[in-house]
Amino acid sequence: MSQSSSLAVKEAFPPHLADMRVSRSPGRPINLLLKDTILSAIAAVLTEEGYQGLTIGKVAKEAGVSTATVYRRWPTKQAMFFDAIRQWRFSLTPEIDTGSFLGDVDQLIEARIRFLATPLGRTYGTLLGEAVHNPEFGTVLREVSIEPARQQMHRFLERAKKRDEEAFCYPADTVLDVILSTIHFRAMDTLWSQSIETEVNIRDLKALVRCLIGTRQ
């Protein structure tokens, strides 16, 4: 794996997975250590070659294990991919509490767009594209990306209510749909090897949110 790809995995994957082969927690059961190592290898292969280049053989080589070891955990490429992208939830929807409603929403937008702009995050476009005609991809998409964001937005609103802050002048779920659909529609460009314009998208989405707040701030 190249140095740039290694950095991309560390930036886009949860630290406990990205660094597993470098620093292993003492006392952690060996079977869990091995699974984490393989998950980190999956991320590395996805970063280098995308979903189309992902194979169990390449993952085994990257992890330094046999293909049989990988097959014992995941019988198919798709099952392996699904288990790996479930780890993306931490990057797509991190814990956020800035002390203000607008700050919370801004950070949610930034976290999602910055993740999708990484080499690993660009494979998210594959998940979006496949979800259109593959129910299993759609189910994982909701589990990893949509439902956590809805839950988080409602936590933001509950805190805002306690602080008597202005929130959205439209139903929160509708606003979240507008935000996420805009982000994900633009992320579809990665299916055609187009990069995501990170700062432009962050600026645009933050401006959109301010238009949807009850009182302009």
Rosetta blueprint (number, residue, H / E / L):
1 M L
2 S L
3 Q H
4 S H
5 S H
6 S H
7 L H
8 A H
9 V H
10 K H
11 E H
12 A H
13 F L
14 P L
15 P H
16 H H
17 L H
18 A H
19 D L
20 M L
21 R L
22 V L
23 S L
24 R L
25 S L
26 P L
27 G L
28 R L
29 P L
30 I H
31 N H
32 L H
33 L H
34 L H
35 K H
36 D H
37 T H
38 I H
39 L H
40 S H
41 A H
42 I H
43 A H
44 A H
45 V H
46 L H
47 T H
48 E H
49 E H
50 G L
51 Y L
52 Q L
53 G L
54 L L
55 T L
56 I H
57 G H
58 K H
59 V H
60 A H
61 K H
62 E H
63 A H
64 G L
65 V L
66 S L
67 T H
68 A H
69 T H
70 V H
71 Y H
72 R H
73 R H
74 W L
75 P L
76 T L
77 K H
78 Q H
79 A H
80 M H
81 F H
82 F H
83 D H
84 A H
85 I H
86 R H
87 Q H
88 W H
89 R H
90 F H
91 S H
92 L H
93 T L
94 P L
95 E L
96 I L
97 D L
98 T L
99 G L
100 S L
101 F H
102 L H
103 G H
104 D H
105 V H
106 D H
107 Q H
108 L H
109 I H
110 E H
111 A H
112 R H
113 I H
114 R H
115 F H
116 L H
117 A L
118 T L
119 P L
120 L L
121 G H
122 R H
123 T H
124 Y H
125 G H
126 T H
127 L H
128 L H
129 G H
130 E H
131 A H
132 V L
133 H L
134 N L
135 P H
136 E H
137 F H
138 G H
139 T H
140 V H
141 L H
142 R H
143 E H
144 V H
145 S H
146 I H
147 E H
148 P H
149 A H
150 R H
151 Q H
152 Q H
153 M H
154 H H
155 R H
156 F H
157 L H
158 E H
159 R H
160 A H
161 K H
162 K H
163 R L
164 D L
165 E L
166 E L
167 A L
168 F E
169 C L
170 Y L
171 P L
172 A H
173 D H
174 T H
175 V H
176 L H
177 D H
178 V H
179 I H
180 L H
181 S H
182 T H
183 I H
184 H H
185 F H
186 R H
187 A H
188 M H
189 D H
190 T H
191 L H
192 W H
193 S L
194 Q L
195 S L
196 I L
197 E L
198 T H
199 E H
200 V H
201 N H
202 I H
203 R H
204 D H
205 L H
206 K H
207 A H
208 L H
209 V H
210 R H
211 C H
212 L H
213 I E
214 G L
215 T L
216 R L
217 Q L
